[in-house]
């Protein structure tokens, strides 16, 4: 089964253009299922002998452990997709994943930073040295373009060019999209690059990636997350402090200011319009809250 899992993941990566993060998650999900089935059978697992009744105790165990509904549904999706792949490729005769159902989840509106707080955050950066100029550009890219963490992490030095008005990123599914390069990003990019060059020169190294650490090596995802989290804890009143909240903030503020939802969809790189529509719900909920607070008969 483990060999078939690797073949399936290779298929998702190369044929279906799934993102690396999704493939990693699917590997963890299917490997966990495999370990459970091996433990239950007490012998070498033959994928042809696996039935729906073998998988259901595994899913029931996940619910007993109170796994989040979103994670549970992703595992269900991984299992269904895997067994469908096995049937298509003649590895098994019956699609034992077809009868497995996901659980209903509540639609949660994404949290975002208010406009006034966001202005204060952006004004906070002094850009007087390497660390502050790097922080400033990171926040400007996240909030100014709605870029994902993985996309910012993968950015090369030459991806940005202060002489152009746009730049491109490779998003989920290896899809390229074009994003605007504002004058604020251009200015902060130039300041950061000067400080970056000093760091690389002092360390005697070179790096193709845009964001580097104090020793000139590629800045890790965890380091980027920590930079964003520390600033949001310090300067914003939000529960979540991951870089993704800045993407939510970008989209919500765009919709609030009257941006066309199709344009926002393209900027975010969403495949489905329904994914983008959640930000219209955020704006509507905010307007309803203001109405209740301000109108004499709002309640």
Protein Blocks (a to p, Z undefined) as FASTA:
>chain_A
ZZmmmmmmmmmmmmnopafklmmmmmmmmmmmmmmmmmmnopacdfklpcfklmmmmmmm
mmmnopafklmmmmmmmmmmmmmmmmmnopambdfklmpccddddddddddddfklmmmm
mmmpnolafklmmmmmmmmmmmmnopafklmmmpcfklpcfkbcbdcdddehhiacdddd
dfklmmmmmmmmmmmmmmmmmnopacfbfbdcfkopacdfklmmmmmmmmmmmmpccfbl
cfklmmmmmmmmmmmnopafklmmmmnopabfklmmmmmmmmmmmmmmmmmmmpmklZZ
